[in-house]
Amino acid sequence: MADTTAPNNSALIHLTRVDANGVGTPGACDINDTFNTTGIGYSAGGAVTQLTSRTTGVTLNSLTGAITLFTAAGSATPASFTVTNSTVAATDVIAISVKSSTTNLYEVFVTAVGAGSFQITFFTTGGTTSDAPVFNYAVIKGAAS
């Protein structure tokens, strides 16, 4: 039976690469090298709160994070703010979701991604009560080729 343990007792995934001629080459990769802080899998996150309004930009330099919006009444009119984040490249994908909202229902989208930042646009689909929703995000590292 093949060895299924990499150095430091991490797990190996056994793979077979098949070329254009149908020739297979066996190999393995260390799961800990695959799912590290390069943008896939678990990474340390951060948290930040908007200070003066719901269109005030925030800075959070982590691959994952939670953004607490400024406490204000929900609005059906779209509003946007910029997240400055040194881990973001123009080719990355940003996943975003509503973590919590006390009373309003929010739609949230990433409407721009550039080197060092991304833009979030949001609005309510129901409710105008004053609250401070929290949006979670994750940077998925990408490449254009």
C-alpha positions as CSV (number, residue, x, y, z in Angstrom):
1,M,0.0,0.0,0.0
2,A,1.3,3.5,-0.8
3,D,2.3,5.9,1.9
4,T,-0.5,8.3,2.7
5,T,1.4,10.4,5.2
6,A,3.5,13.4,4.3
7,P,6.1,15.0,6.5
8,N,4.7,16.3,9.9
9,N,1.8,13.8,9.7
10,S,-0.2,15.8,7.2
11,A,-2.3,13.9,4.6
12,L,-1.4,13.3,1.0
13,I,-3.9,13.3,-1.9
14,H,-2.8,10.8,-4.6
15,L,-3.3,12.1,-8.1
16,T,-2.7,10.8,-11.6
17,R,-1.9,13.3,-14.3
18,V,-3.0,12.1,-17.7
19,D,-1.3,13.8,-20.7
20,A,-2.8,14.4,-24.2
21,N,-1.6,10.9,-25.3
22,G,-3.4,9.2,-22.4
23,V,-0.2,8.4,-20.5
24,G,-0.7,8.6,-16.7
25,T,1.9,9.9,-14.3
26,P,1.2,9.1,-10.6
27,G,1.9,11.7,-8.0
28,A,0.7,13.2,-4.7
29,C,0.3,16.6,-3.1
30,D,0.4,17.5,0.5
31,I,-3.1,18.7,1.6
32,N,-1.5,21.3,4.0
33,D,0.4,22.8,1.1
34,T,-2.8,23.0,-0.9
35,F,-5.1,24.5,1.7
36,N,-2.9,27.2,3.3
37,T,-3.2,31.0,3.3
38,T,-2.7,31.4,-0.4
39,G,-6.4,32.0,-0.9
40,I,-7.8,28.5,-0.8
41,G,-9.2,27.0,2.4
42,Y,-8.9,28.3,5.9
43,S,-7.0,31.5,6.7
44,A,-6.9,34.0,9.6
45,G,-9.5,36.7,9.2
46,G,-10.1,40.1,10.6
47,A,-12.9,42.5,11.5
48,V,-13.6,46.2,11.0
49,T,-16.4,48.7,11.6
50,Q,-17.4,51.7,9.5
51,L,-16.9,54.9,11.4
52,T,-19.0,57.8,10.0
53,S,-21.5,56.6,7.4
54,R,-22.5,53.6,5.2
55,T,-20.5,54.9,2.3
56,T,-17.3,55.3,4.4
57,G,-14.5,53.1,3.2
58,V,-12.8,50.6,5.4
59,T,-9.3,49.0,5.5
60,L,-8.9,45.3,6.3
61,N,-5.8,43.5,5.1
62,S,-6.8,39.8,5.4
63,L,-8.1,37.1,3.1
64,T,-11.3,36.7,5.1
65,G,-13.1,39.2,7.3
66,A,-16.3,40.7,8.8
67,I,-17.3,44.3,8.1
68,T,-19.8,45.8,10.5
69,L,-21.7,48.7,8.8
70,F,-22.3,52.0,10.4
71,T,-25.6,52.0,12.3
72,A,-28.3,53.7,10.2
73,A,-31.7,53.1,8.7
74,G,-31.9,50.5,5.9
75,S,-32.6,51.9,2.4
76,A,-33.8,50.5,-0.8
77,T,-31.5,52.9,-2.6
78,P,-28.2,51.1,-3.4
79,A,-25.1,52.5,-1.6
80,S,-21.4,51.5,-2.1
81,F,-18.2,51.7,-0.1
82,T,-14.6,50.6,-0.8
83,V,-12.7,48.0,1.1
84,T,-8.9,48.6,0.9
85,N,-7.2,45.3,1.2
86,S,-3.5,44.7,0.4
87,T,-4.1,40.9,-0.2
88,V,-6.4,41.6,-3.2
89,A,-5.2,41.4,-6.8
90,A,-7.2,42.5,-9.8
91,T,-7.7,38.9,-10.9
92,D,-9.1,37.7,-7.5
93,V,-12.7,36.8,-6.8
94,I,-14.4,38.2,-3.7
95,A,-17.2,36.1,-2.1
96,I,-19.5,38.1,0.1
97,S,-22.5,37.3,2.3
98,V,-24.7,38.8,4.9
99,K,-23.6,37.5,8.3
100,S,-26.3,39.2,10.4
101,S,-28.8,41.9,10.4
102,T,-31.2,42.6,13.3
103,T,-34.3,43.4,11.2
104,N,-33.7,44.3,7.6
105,L,-33.2,42.1,4.6
106,Y,-30.1,43.0,2.6
107,E,-28.9,42.3,-0.9
108,V,-25.1,42.6,-1.1
109,F,-22.8,42.5,-4.2
110,V,-19.1,43.0,-5.1
111,T,-19.3,45.6,-7.9
112,A,-15.6,46.2,-8.6
113,V,-12.2,44.5,-7.9
114,G,-8.8,46.1,-8.4
115,A,-5.3,45.7,-7.1
116,G,-5.5,46.5,-3.4
117,S,-9.3,47.0,-3.1
118,F,-12.8,46.0,-3.9
119,Q,-16.2,47.8,-3.8
120,I,-19.3,46.5,-2.0
121,T,-22.8,47.7,-3.1
122,F,-25.8,46.9,-0.9
123,F,-29.5,47.8,-0.3
124,T,-32.5,46.5,1.6
125,T,-35.3,44.5,0.0
126,G,-37.4,44.9,3.1
127,G,-37.2,47.0,6.2
128,T,-35.9,50.5,7.0
129,T,-35.2,50.0,10.7
130,S,-31.9,51.3,12.0
131,D,-29.4,48.5,12.3
132,A,-25.7,47.6,11.8
133,P,-25.5,44.6,9.5
134,V,-22.3,42.5,9.3
135,F,-21.0,41.4,5.9
136,N,-18.5,38.5,5.6
137,Y,-16.1,38.3,2.7
138,A,-13.5,35.9,1.5
139,V,-10.8,36.6,-1.1
140,I,-10.4,33.7,-3.6
141,K,-7.0,34.1,-5.3
142,G,-7.3,34.0,-9.1
143,A,-5.1,34.4,-12.2
144,A,-5.8,35.5,-15.7
145,S,-4.0,33.3,-18.3
